Amino acid sequence: MCPNNSIKLDPNKDVLKARLCGFLAADGSVFIRKETRTGKIHHSMRFYPDNLVLAQLFNDVLKGVYGREAAIKSMGNYYALSLTSKQAVTDLLSIASFTSKGWTFPETIVTKDAKIEWLRAYFDCDGYVGKKYIQLQSVNENGIKVIQKLLEDFGIESKIYDYTRKNKSWNINYLLNINKREMRIKFLREIGFNHPLKRKKLESLINAEVA
């Protein structure tokens, strides 16, 4: 079974930007920081993927949208990418937020292709493929609900759960699960993964259920 997705770049910059926003919402940050001592202002973005394919894809998208590339540093079991760019940071923050608890889905994303790219990028980073489910975890309740609604637009059913962790100072975690086999198949076909290991695992598990 082959997913209907590819890591090849779409020439439409809106689609590329959607993918970039999905990556950053899940595993990155975009911020403007002013130094207390010097008053210098920094426009920065960071991205922390666990696979080199995603790191390279992130840079391809950056180059396609802004003509820039981030420095890639191997951190052992993940990669750290960083870029300072006033143009890119100002533009991204004008359409979305990228904080862990308050990231938002950009209102500028309206086409089907762009929604697919955002979802795929988010699941590439934060999606977990279990034996009989695909799962997201986030402390962003509104964000998880937005993802559920986006999945519904593609006919993919999911359920949201929450749990309070033992340490009362920790945020509540919200879990989105795609449980039904037919829904996982539809996710694979409609959204899919660029992440090679997650894509392979989902294909294998789905095929094993009917073996």
Residue frames as a rotation matrix with the C-alpha (Angstrom) as fourth column:
MET 1
0.579 0.815 0.000 0.00
0.815 -0.579 0.000 0.00
0.000 0.000 -1.000 0.00
CYS 2
-0.531 -0.804 0.266 1.49
0.817 -0.570 -0.093 3.32
0.226 0.168 0.960 -1.04
PRO 3
0.027 0.530 -0.848 0.45
0.649 -0.654 -0.388 6.65
-0.760 -0.540 -0.362 0.52
ASN 4
0.482 0.221 0.848 -0.61
0.824 -0.441 -0.354 9.45
0.296 0.870 -0.395 -1.76
ASN 5
0.937 -0.227 -0.264 2.23
-0.083 -0.882 0.464 11.74
-0.338 -0.413 -0.845 -0.74
SER 6
0.498 -0.813 0.300 5.70
0.751 0.232 -0.618 12.76
0.433 0.533 0.727 -1.84
ILE 7
0.283 -0.464 -0.839 8.55
0.656 -0.544 0.523 14.83
-0.699 -0.699 0.150 -0.48
LYS 8
-0.476 -0.406 0.780 8.86
0.861 -0.398 0.317 16.61
0.182 0.822 0.539 -3.83
LEU 9
-0.696 0.129 -0.707 8.22
0.278 -0.859 -0.430 20.31
-0.662 -0.496 0.562 -3.57
ASP 10
0.283 0.834 0.474 5.03
0.934 -0.127 -0.334 21.84
-0.219 0.537 -0.815 -4.90
PRO 11
-0.561 -0.559 0.611 5.75
0.715 -0.699 0.017 25.05
0.417 0.446 0.792 -6.82
ASN 12
0.372 0.771 0.516 2.86
0.246 -0.618 0.747 26.75
0.895 -0.151 -0.420 -5.01
LYS 13
-0.623 -0.727 0.289 4.44
-0.053 -0.329 -0.943 28.80
0.781 -0.603 0.167 -2.21
ASP 14
0.015 0.705 0.709 1.24
-0.927 -0.256 0.274 28.74
0.375 -0.661 0.650 -0.16
VAL 15
0.852 0.255 -0.456 1.50
-0.156 0.957 0.244 24.95
0.499 -0.136 0.856 -0.02
LEU 16
-0.025 -0.951 -0.308 5.17
0.434 0.267 -0.860 25.12
0.901 -0.155 0.406 0.91
LYS 17
-0.565 -0.157 0.810 4.44
-0.503 -0.712 -0.489 27.67
0.654 -0.684 0.324 3.62
ALA 18
0.539 0.811 0.226 1.71
-0.737 0.324 0.594 25.41
0.408 -0.487 0.772 5.01
ARG 19
0.641 -0.388 -0.662 4.23
0.364 0.913 -0.182 22.60
0.675 -0.124 0.727 5.34
LEU 20
-0.451 -0.851 0.270 6.70
0.199 -0.390 -0.899 24.94
0.870 -0.351 0.345 7.02
CYS 21
-0.225 0.460 0.859 4.05
-0.822 -0.563 0.086 26.10
0.523 -0.687 0.505 9.50
GLY 22
0.801 0.535 -0.268 3.12
-0.348 0.781 0.518 22.51
0.487 -0.322 0.812 10.32
PHE 23
0.170 -0.844 -0.509 6.72
0.541 0.511 -0.668 21.61
0.823 -0.162 0.544 11.06
LEU 24
-0.659 -0.527 0.537 7.22
-0.049 -0.682 -0.730 24.65
0.751 -0.507 0.423 13.29
ALA 25
0.170 0.801 0.574 3.93
-0.813 -0.215 0.541 24.24
0.557 -0.558 0.615 15.17
ALA 26
0.878 0.227 -0.421 4.83
-0.048 0.917 0.395 20.67
0.476 -0.327 0.816 16.09
ASP 27
0.608 -0.734 -0.303 8.58
0.788 0.510 0.346 20.71
-0.099 -0.449 0.888 16.69
GLY 28
-0.294 -0.770 0.566 9.83
0.798 -0.524 -0.299 24.27
0.527 0.363 0.768 16.42
SER 29
0.244 0.342 -0.908 9.64
0.745 -0.665 -0.050 27.85
-0.621 -0.664 -0.417 17.53
VAL 30
-0.097 -0.206 0.974 9.50
0.771 -0.634 -0.057 31.26
0.629 0.746 0.221 15.89
PHE 31
0.555 0.281 -0.783 10.28
0.800 -0.437 0.410 34.32
-0.227 -0.854 -0.468 17.98
ILE 32
0.325 -0.444 0.835 11.52
0.206 -0.828 -0.521 37.89
0.923 0.341 -0.178 18.18
ARG 33
0.560 -0.217 -0.799 13.91
0.828 0.145 0.541 38.56
-0.002 -0.965 0.261 21.07
LYS 34
0.655 -0.341 0.674 15.38
-0.115 -0.927 -0.357 41.83
0.746 0.156 -0.647 22.27
GLU 35
-0.077 -0.784 -0.616 18.69
0.748 0.363 -0.556 41.76
0.659 -0.504 0.559 24.13
THR 36
0.770 0.408 -0.491 18.45
0.638 -0.482 0.600 43.54
0.009 -0.775 -0.632 27.47
ARG 37
0.138 -0.830 -0.540 22.03
0.594 -0.367 0.715 44.83
-0.792 -0.420 0.443 27.43
THR 38
-0.802 -0.593 0.063 22.42
0.368 -0.409 0.835 45.94
-0.470 0.693 0.546 23.82
GLY 39
-0.086 0.862 -0.500 18.83
-0.380 -0.492 -0.783 46.38
-0.921 0.123 0.370 22.70
LYS 40
-0.772 -0.254 -0.582 19.60
-0.632 0.211 0.746 44.34
-0.067 0.944 -0.323 19.59
ILE 41
0.236 0.939 0.249 16.58
-0.766 0.337 -0.546 42.54
-0.597 -0.062 0.800 18.13
HIS 42
-0.859 -0.508 0.067 16.85
-0.395 0.740 0.544 38.95
-0.326 0.441 -0.836 16.89
HIS 43
0.303 0.906 -0.294 14.33
-0.931 0.216 -0.295 37.32
-0.204 0.363 0.909 14.52
SER 44
-0.707 -0.706 0.034 14.86
-0.702 0.708 0.077 33.58
-0.078 0.031 -0.996 14.89
MET 45
0.577 0.799 -0.169 13.34
-0.793 0.597 0.117 30.20
0.195 0.066 0.979 14.18
ARG 46
-0.583 -0.692 0.425 14.29
-0.770 0.638 -0.016 26.75
-0.260 -0.337 -0.905 15.46
PHE 47
0.530 0.704 -0.473 13.29
-0.789 0.613 0.028 23.25
0.310 0.358 0.881 14.32
TYR 48
-0.386 -0.659 0.645 14.10
-0.873 0.487 -0.025 19.93
-0.298 -0.573 -0.763 16.03
PRO 49
0.554 0.605 -0.572 13.22
-0.771 0.631 -0.079 16.91
0.313 0.485 0.817 13.85
ASP 50
0.329 -0.418 0.847 14.21
-0.530 0.660 0.532 13.34
-0.781 -0.624 -0.004 14.73
ASN 51
0.411 -0.155 0.898 14.97
0.639 0.752 -0.163 12.36
-0.650 0.641 0.408 11.14
LEU 52
-0.556 -0.751 -0.356 17.41
0.235 -0.552 0.800 13.79
-0.797 0.361 0.484 8.59
VAL 53
-0.544 0.437 0.716 14.80
0.816 0.080 0.572 13.56
0.193 0.896 -0.401 5.82
LEU 54
0.563 0.806 -0.180 12.64
0.825 -0.536 0.178 16.07
0.047 -0.249 -0.967 7.70
ALA 55
0.188 -0.591 -0.785 15.63
0.350 -0.706 0.616 18.34
-0.918 -0.390 0.074 8.33
GLN 56
-0.811 -0.529 0.249 16.47
0.379 -0.152 0.913 18.38
-0.445 0.835 0.324 4.64
LEU 57
-0.223 0.827 0.516 12.85
0.913 -0.008 0.407 18.86
0.341 0.562 -0.754 3.65
PHE 58
0.553 0.352 -0.755 12.54
0.685 -0.709 0.171 21.78
-0.475 -0.612 -0.633 6.05
ASN 59
-0.280 -0.761 -0.585 15.50
0.144 -0.636 0.759 23.44
-0.949 0.128 0.287 4.37
ASP 60
-0.779 0.060 0.624 14.11
0.625 0.130 0.769 22.76
-0.034 0.990 -0.139 0.91
VAL 61
0.271 0.959 0.089 10.87
0.943 -0.283 0.178 24.46
0.196 0.036 -0.980 1.91
LEU 62
0.381 -0.219 -0.898 12.70
0.437 -0.813 0.384 27.41
-0.815 -0.539 -0.214 3.47
LYS 63
-0.692 -0.719 -0.065 14.66
0.234 -0.308 0.922 27.85
-0.683 0.623 0.381 0.28
GLY 64
-0.565 0.540 0.624 11.53
0.798 0.165 0.579 27.61
0.210 0.826 -0.524 -1.85
VAL 65
0.520 0.842 -0.141 9.62
0.843 -0.481 0.239 30.21
0.133 -0.244 -0.961 0.17
TYR 66
0.920 -0.133 -0.370 12.29
0.072 -0.868 0.490 32.60
-0.386 -0.478 -0.789 1.47
GLY 67
0.728 -0.685 -0.020 15.45
-0.093 -0.069 -0.993 31.73
0.679 0.725 -0.114 -0.43
ARG 68
0.051 -0.687 0.725 17.22
-0.958 -0.238 -0.158 30.82
0.281 -0.686 -0.671 2.83
GLU 69
0.308 0.006 -0.951 18.52
0.079 0.996 0.032 27.67
0.948 -0.085 0.306 4.51
ALA 70
0.809 0.004 0.588 18.94
-0.575 -0.207 0.791 26.86
0.125 -0.978 -0.165 8.19
ALA 71
-0.340 -0.939 -0.054 22.11
-0.830 0.327 -0.451 25.48
0.441 -0.108 -0.891 9.72
ILE 72
0.730 0.555 -0.399 21.69
-0.352 0.805 0.477 21.76
0.586 -0.208 0.783 10.56
LYS 73
-0.357 -0.827 0.435 23.41
-0.859 0.107 -0.500 20.32
0.367 -0.552 -0.749 13.62
SER 74
0.111 0.330 -0.937 23.25
0.018 0.942 0.334 16.65
0.994 -0.054 0.099 14.63
MET 75
-0.036 -0.038 0.999 22.38
-0.935 -0.350 -0.047 16.26
0.352 -0.936 -0.023 18.32
GLY 76
-0.823 -0.288 0.490 22.65
-0.451 0.855 -0.256 12.48
-0.345 -0.432 -0.833 18.44
ASN 77
-0.652 0.646 0.397 19.07
0.644 0.748 -0.161 11.23
-0.401 0.150 -0.904 18.26
TYR 78
0.586 0.807 0.070 17.67
0.698 -0.459 -0.550 14.39
-0.412 0.372 -0.832 16.71
TYR 79
-0.342 -0.659 0.670 18.70
0.892 -0.451 0.011 17.41
0.295 0.601 0.742 14.63
ALA 80
0.189 0.337 -0.922 18.69
0.598 -0.785 -0.164 21.10
-0.779 -0.521 -0.350 15.51
LEU 81
-0.195 -0.172 0.966 18.09
0.921 -0.372 0.119 23.66
0.339 0.912 0.230 12.77
SER 82
0.140 0.205 -0.969 18.36
0.633 -0.771 -0.072 27.39
-0.762 -0.603 -0.238 13.33
LEU 83
-0.254 -0.165 0.953 17.88
0.884 -0.439 0.160 30.45
0.392 0.883 0.257 11.14
THR 84
-0.258 0.164 -0.952 17.92
0.478 -0.835 -0.274 34.18
-0.840 -0.525 0.137 11.77
SER 85
-0.785 0.084 0.614 15.79
0.571 -0.287 0.769 36.04
0.241 0.954 0.178 9.24
LYS 86
-0.763 0.513 -0.393 13.67
-0.134 -0.721 -0.679 39.12
-0.632 -0.466 0.619 9.82
GLN 87
-0.560 0.553 -0.617 11.76
-0.803 -0.181 0.567 38.56
0.202 0.813 0.546 6.59
ALA 88
-0.510 0.335 -0.792 10.84
0.021 0.925 0.378 34.94
0.860 0.177 -0.479 7.32
VAL 89
-0.776 0.168 -0.609 10.07
0.631 0.239 -0.738 35.41
0.021 -0.956 -0.291 11.02
THR 90
-0.778 0.499 -0.382 7.96
-0.343 -0.846 -0.407 38.53
-0.526 -0.186 0.830 10.50
ASP 91
-0.487 0.591 -0.643 6.00
-0.740 0.111 0.663 36.85
0.463 0.799 0.383 7.73
LEU 92
-0.548 0.244 -0.800 5.35
0.284 0.954 0.096 33.63
0.787 -0.174 -0.592 9.70
LEU 93
-0.797 0.222 -0.561 4.30
0.553 -0.102 -0.827 35.45
-0.241 -0.970 -0.041 12.87
SER 94
-0.772 0.554 -0.313 1.84
-0.599 -0.798 0.065 37.51
-0.214 0.237 0.948 10.82
ILE 95
-0.176 0.731 -0.660 -0.17
-0.705 0.374 0.602 34.37
0.686 0.572 0.450 9.99
ALA 96
0.565 0.373 -0.736 0.24
0.148 0.832 0.535 32.07
0.811 -0.412 0.415 13.01
SER 97
0.450 -0.434 0.781 1.55
-0.892 -0.266 0.367 31.53
0.048 -0.861 -0.506 16.52
PHE 98
0.301 -0.438 -0.847 4.16
-0.257 0.818 -0.514 28.86
0.918 0.373 0.134 17.25
THR 99
-0.372 -0.388 0.843 4.29
-0.909 -0.031 -0.415 28.54
0.187 -0.921 -0.341 21.05
SER 100
-0.950 -0.095 -0.297 3.92
-0.072 0.993 -0.089 25.05
0.303 -0.064 -0.951 22.54
LYS 101
-0.648 0.741 -0.175 0.65
0.528 0.271 -0.805 25.83
-0.549 -0.614 -0.567 24.31
GLY 102
0.140 0.757 -0.639 -0.74
0.031 -0.648 -0.761 28.37
-0.990 0.087 -0.114 21.86
TRP 103
-0.894 -0.448 -0.006 0.30
-0.003 -0.008 1.000 27.40
-0.448 0.894 0.006 18.35
THR 104
0.094 0.962 -0.255 -2.37
-0.316 -0.214 -0.924 28.12
-0.944 0.168 0.284 15.78
PHE 105
-0.127 0.006 0.992 -3.41
0.840 0.533 0.104 26.90
-0.528 0.846 -0.072 12.36
PRO 106
-0.865 -0.302 -0.400 -2.82
0.107 -0.891 0.441 29.74
-0.490 0.339 0.803 9.85
GLU 107
0.130 0.979 -0.157 -6.04
0.086 -0.169 -0.982 31.31
-0.988 0.114 -0.106 8.59
THR 108
-0.013 -0.215 -0.976 -4.32
-0.879 -0.463 0.114 31.81
-0.477 0.860 -0.183 5.24
ILE 109
-0.952 -0.298 0.076 -4.38
-0.241 0.875 0.420 28.05
-0.191 0.381 -0.905 4.64
VAL 110
-0.108 0.991 -0.076 -7.62
-0.728 -0.131 -0.673 27.46
-0.677 -0.017 0.736 2.74
THR 111
0.131 0.159 -0.979 -6.91
-0.918 0.393 -0.059 25.02
0.375 0.906 0.197 -0.12
LYS 112
0.961 0.273 0.052 -7.13
-0.276 0.915 0.294 21.24
0.033 -0.297 0.954 0.18
ASP 113
0.525 -0.826 -0.203 -3.50
0.393 0.448 -0.803 20.77
0.755 0.342 0.560 -0.86
ALA 114
-0.236 -0.623 0.746 -2.25
-0.403 -0.635 -0.658 23.28
0.884 -0.456 -0.101 1.71
LYS 115
0.450 0.469 0.759 -4.29
-0.887 0.141 0.439 21.65
0.099 -0.872 0.480 4.50
ILE 116
0.956 -0.145 -0.253 -2.83
0.121 0.987 -0.108 18.27
0.266 0.072 0.961 3.59
GLU 117
0.140 -0.985 0.103 0.71
0.245 -0.066 -0.967 19.66
0.959 0.161 0.232 3.72
TRP 118
-0.126 -0.144 0.981 0.17
-0.800 -0.570 -0.186 21.25
0.586 -0.809 -0.043 7.14
LEU 119
0.747 0.489 0.451 -1.35
-0.662 0.612 0.432 18.07
-0.065 -0.621 0.781 8.59
ARG 120
0.823 -0.471 -0.317 1.32
0.274 0.819 -0.505 15.84
0.497 0.328 0.803 7.09
ALA 121
-0.103 -0.912 0.396 4.11
-0.079 -0.389 -0.918 18.02
0.992 -0.126 -0.032 8.45
TYR 122
0.070 0.183 0.981 2.53
-0.950 -0.286 0.122 18.13
0.303 -0.941 0.153 11.91
PHE 123
0.919 0.313 0.239 2.07
-0.371 0.891 0.261 14.35
-0.131 -0.329 0.935 12.03
ASP 124
0.515 -0.821 -0.247 5.61
0.122 0.355 -0.927 13.88
0.849 0.447 0.283 10.66
CYS 125
-0.395 -0.722 0.568 6.88
-0.391 -0.428 -0.815 15.51
0.831 -0.544 -0.113 13.85
ASP 126
-0.563 0.212 0.799 4.37
-0.826 -0.102 -0.554 14.76
-0.036 -0.972 0.233 16.59
GLY 127
0.480 0.803 -0.353 2.49
-0.815 0.557 0.161 11.75
0.326 0.210 0.922 15.25
TYR 128
-0.555 -0.573 0.603 3.04
-0.732 0.680 -0.027 8.35
-0.395 -0.457 -0.797 16.90
VAL 129
0.029 0.523 -0.852 2.14
-0.785 0.540 0.304 5.14
0.619 0.660 0.426 15.09
GLY 130
-0.353 -0.051 0.934 0.93
-0.787 0.556 -0.267 2.48
-0.506 -0.830 -0.237 17.51
LYS 131
-0.910 -0.058 0.410 -0.16
0.086 0.942 0.325 -1.08
-0.405 0.331 -0.853 16.75
LYS 132
-0.330 0.871 0.363 -3.82
0.942 0.281 0.181 -0.12
0.056 0.402 -0.914 16.31
TYR 133
0.736 0.579 -0.351 -3.83
0.595 -0.800 -0.073 3.66
-0.323 -0.155 -0.934 16.39
ILE 134
-0.217 -0.718 0.662 -2.17
0.698 -0.588 -0.409 6.86
0.682 0.373 0.628 15.23
GLN 135
0.533 0.420 -0.735 -1.77
0.845 -0.305 0.438 9.38
-0.040 -0.854 -0.518 18.05
LEU 136
-0.104 -0.512 0.853 -0.94
0.212 -0.849 -0.484 13.02
0.972 0.130 0.197 18.70
GLN 137
0.254 0.161 -0.954 -0.20
0.967 -0.055 0.248 14.53
-0.012 -0.985 -0.170 22.11
SER 138
-0.403 -0.371 0.837 -0.26
0.389 -0.897 -0.211 18.24
0.829 0.240 0.506 22.90
VAL 139
-0.605 0.207 -0.769 -0.86
0.716 -0.283 -0.639 20.65
-0.349 -0.937 0.023 25.76
ASN 140
-0.898 0.273 -0.345 -2.69
-0.380 -0.876 0.296 22.85
-0.221 0.397 0.891 23.26
GLU 141
-0.436 0.806 0.399 -6.36
0.349 0.560 -0.751 21.90
-0.830 -0.188 -0.526 23.61
ASN 142
0.431 0.624 -0.652 -7.62
-0.341 -0.557 -0.757 24.32
-0.835 0.549 -0.027 20.96
GLY 143
-0.260 -0.639 -0.723 -4.94
-0.935 -0.019 0.354 23.17
-0.240 0.769 -0.593 18.55
ILE 144
-0.918 -0.049 0.394 -5.85
-0.035 0.998 0.043 19.50
-0.395 0.026 -0.918 18.96
LYS 145
-0.012 0.995 0.104 -9.51
0.313 0.102 -0.944 20.33
-0.950 0.021 -0.313 18.30
VAL 146
0.305 0.036 -0.952 -8.54
-0.751 -0.605 -0.263 22.21
-0.586 0.795 -0.158 15.14
ILE 147
-0.731 -0.627 -0.270 -6.62
-0.669 0.580 0.465 19.16
-0.134 0.520 -0.843 13.93
GLN 148
-0.633 0.576 0.517 -9.64
0.306 0.800 -0.516 16.94
-0.711 -0.168 -0.683 14.63
LYS 149
0.402 0.818 -0.411 -11.80
-0.070 -0.421 -0.904 19.26
-0.913 0.392 -0.112 12.52
LEU 150
-0.044 -0.501 -0.864 -9.24
-0.943 -0.265 0.201 19.29
-0.329 0.824 -0.461 9.69
LEU 151
-0.926 -0.292 0.239 -9.17
-0.235 0.942 0.240 15.48
-0.295 0.167 -0.941 9.70
GLU 152
-0.182 0.948 0.262 -12.97
0.318 0.309 -0.896 15.42
-0.930 -0.080 -0.358 9.55
ASP 153
0.290 0.242 -0.926 -12.77
-0.665 -0.645 -0.377 17.50
-0.688 0.725 -0.026 6.38
PHE 154
-0.440 -0.515 -0.736 -10.99
-0.876 0.428 0.224 14.50
0.199 0.743 -0.639 4.83
GLY 155
0.462 0.767 -0.445 -13.45
-0.607 0.640 0.472 11.99
0.647 0.052 0.761 6.26
ILE 156
-0.329 -0.676 -0.659 -11.06
0.166 0.646 -0.745 10.81
0.929 -0.355 -0.100 8.98
GLU 157
0.733 0.662 0.158 -12.64
-0.105 -0.120 0.987 10.14
0.672 -0.740 -0.019 12.37
SER 158
-0.460 -0.861 -0.217 -10.67
0.182 0.147 -0.972 10.63
0.869 -0.487 0.089 15.58
LYS 159
0.687 0.617 -0.384 -11.22
0.500 -0.018 0.866 10.83
0.527 -0.787 -0.321 19.33
ILE 160
-0.120 -0.695 0.709 -9.74
-0.272 -0.664 -0.697 13.26
0.955 -0.276 -0.109 21.84
TYR 161
0.580 0.183 -0.794 -8.82
0.666 0.455 0.591 12.28
0.469 -0.871 0.143 25.38
ASP 162
0.242 -0.572 0.783 -7.21
-0.466 -0.777 -0.423 14.26
0.851 -0.263 -0.455 28.17
TYR 163
0.564 -0.065 -0.823 -5.30
0.662 0.632 0.404 13.34
0.493 -0.773 0.399 31.26
THR 164
0.775 -0.288 0.563 -3.88
-0.510 -0.811 0.287 15.25
0.374 -0.509 -0.775 34.17
ARG 165
0.135 -0.825 -0.549 -0.32
0.117 0.563 -0.818 14.29
0.984 0.046 0.173 35.03
LYS 166
0.320 0.013 -0.947 0.87
0.867 0.399 0.299 13.57
0.382 -0.917 0.116 38.56
ASN 167
-0.662 -0.601 -0.447 2.82
0.715 -0.685 -0.139 16.79
-0.222 -0.412 0.884 38.95
LYS 168
0.315 0.925 -0.213 0.16
0.817 -0.379 -0.435 19.49
-0.483 -0.037 -0.875 39.38
SER 169
0.080 -0.353 -0.932 2.48
-0.170 -0.926 0.337 22.10
-0.982 0.132 -0.134 37.89
TRP 170
-0.885 -0.371 0.280 2.49
0.165 0.312 0.935 20.24
-0.434 0.875 -0.215 34.55
ASN 171
-0.500 0.708 -0.499 -0.05
-0.845 -0.525 0.101 21.09
-0.190 0.472 0.861 31.89
ILE 172
0.263 0.679 0.685 -2.93
-0.257 0.734 -0.629 18.79
-0.930 -0.010 0.368 31.00
ASN 173
-0.837 -0.541 -0.084 -2.11
-0.263 0.262 0.929 16.62
-0.481 0.799 -0.361 27.99
TYR 174
0.313 0.932 -0.184 -4.61
-0.628 0.058 -0.776 16.19
-0.712 0.358 0.604 25.17
LEU 175
-0.701 -0.520 0.489 -4.44
-0.075 0.735 0.674 13.06
-0.709 0.435 -0.554 23.04
LEU 176
0.243 0.713 -0.657 -5.95
-0.894 -0.097 -0.437 12.67
-0.376 0.694 0.614 19.59
ASN 177
-0.542 -0.383 0.748 -6.32
-0.175 0.922 0.345 9.06
-0.822 0.057 -0.567 18.45
ILE 178
0.034 0.499 -0.866 -7.20
-0.991 0.130 0.037 7.67
0.131 0.857 0.499 15.03
ASN 179
-0.292 -0.129 0.948 -8.29
-0.663 0.742 -0.103 4.18
-0.690 -0.658 -0.302 16.05
LYS 180
0.627 0.655 0.421 -10.38
-0.187 0.651 -0.736 2.45
-0.756 0.383 0.531 13.38
ARG 181
-0.211 -0.741 0.638 -8.47
0.498 0.480 0.722 0.52
-0.841 0.470 0.267 10.75
GLU 182
0.254 0.365 0.896 -10.43
0.967 -0.119 -0.226 2.09
0.024 0.923 -0.383 7.91
MET 183
0.991 0.081 -0.104 -9.62
0.094 -0.987 0.129 5.54
-0.092 -0.137 -0.986 9.30
ARG 184
0.261 -0.965 -0.039 -5.92
-0.123 -0.073 0.990 4.73
-0.958 -0.254 -0.137 9.52
ILE 185
-0.192 -0.250 0.949 -6.02
0.853 0.436 0.287 3.52
-0.485 0.865 0.129 5.91
LYS 186
0.684 0.516 0.515 -7.76
0.703 -0.656 -0.275 6.73
0.196 0.550 -0.812 4.89
PHE 187
0.801 -0.482 -0.354 -5.15
-0.166 -0.747 0.643 8.77
-0.575 -0.457 -0.679 6.77
LEU 188
-0.113 -0.901 0.419 -2.39
0.300 0.371 0.879 6.91
-0.947 0.225 0.228 4.94
ARG 189
-0.122 0.139 0.983 -4.01
0.983 0.151 0.101 7.57
-0.134 0.979 -0.155 1.58
GLU 190
0.708 0.561 0.430 -5.22
0.623 -0.782 -0.005 11.13
0.333 0.272 -0.903 2.12
ILE 191
0.912 -0.384 0.142 -2.51
-0.404 -0.785 0.469 12.59
-0.068 -0.486 -0.872 4.39
GLY 192
0.738 -0.623 -0.260 0.35
0.425 0.728 -0.539 10.15
0.525 0.287 0.801 4.86
PHE 193
0.732 -0.601 -0.321 3.85
0.167 -0.299 0.940 10.73
-0.661 -0.741 -0.119 6.20
ASN 194
0.698 -0.695 -0.171 7.05
-0.479 -0.276 -0.833 12.17
0.532 0.664 -0.526 4.78
HIS 195
0.064 -0.651 0.757 8.81
-0.956 0.177 0.233 10.64
-0.286 -0.738 -0.611 7.79
PRO 196
-0.189 -0.153 -0.970 10.16
-0.744 0.667 0.040 7.38
0.641 0.729 -0.239 6.26
LEU 197
-0.961 -0.220 -0.170 10.08
-0.061 0.764 -0.642 5.30
0.271 -0.607 -0.748 9.46
LYS 198
-0.571 0.815 0.098 6.56
-0.332 -0.120 -0.936 6.32
-0.751 -0.567 0.339 10.44
ARG 199
0.080 0.586 -0.807 5.27
-0.992 -0.029 -0.120 5.75
-0.094 0.810 0.579 6.92
LYS 200
-0.458 -0.350 -0.817 6.84
-0.512 0.855 -0.079 2.29
0.726 0.382 -0.571 6.75
LYS 201
-0.993 0.077 0.088 5.57
-0.039 0.492 -0.870 1.33
-0.111 -0.867 -0.486 10.21
LEU 202
-0.271 0.958 -0.089 2.00
-0.637 -0.248 -0.730 2.40
-0.722 -0.141 0.678 9.44
GLU 203
0.067 0.245 -0.967 1.99
-0.947 0.321 0.016 0.49
0.314 0.915 0.253 6.14
SER 204
-0.713 -0.451 -0.537 3.39
-0.295 0.888 -0.353 -2.64
0.636 -0.093 -0.766 7.81
LEU 205
-0.900 0.382 0.208 0.93
-0.132 0.217 -0.967 -2.59
-0.415 -0.898 -0.145 10.71
ILE 206
-0.022 0.934 -0.357 -2.09
-0.844 -0.209 -0.494 -2.06
-0.536 0.291 0.792 8.49
ASN 207
-0.010 -0.043 -0.999 -1.00
-0.821 0.571 -0.016 -4.84
0.571 0.820 -0.041 6.14
ALA 208
-0.900 -0.405 -0.163 -0.32
-0.230 0.756 -0.613 -7.18
0.371 -0.514 -0.773 9.10
GLU 209
-0.555 0.751 0.357 -3.90
-0.601 -0.066 -0.796 -6.79
-0.575 -0.656 0.488 10.34
VAL 210
0.535 0.788 -0.305 -5.21
-0.778 0.318 -0.543 -8.65
-0.331 0.527 0.783 7.29
ALA 211
-0.315 -0.754 -0.577 -2.30
-0.876 0.464 -0.128 -11.06
0.364 0.465 -0.807 6.85
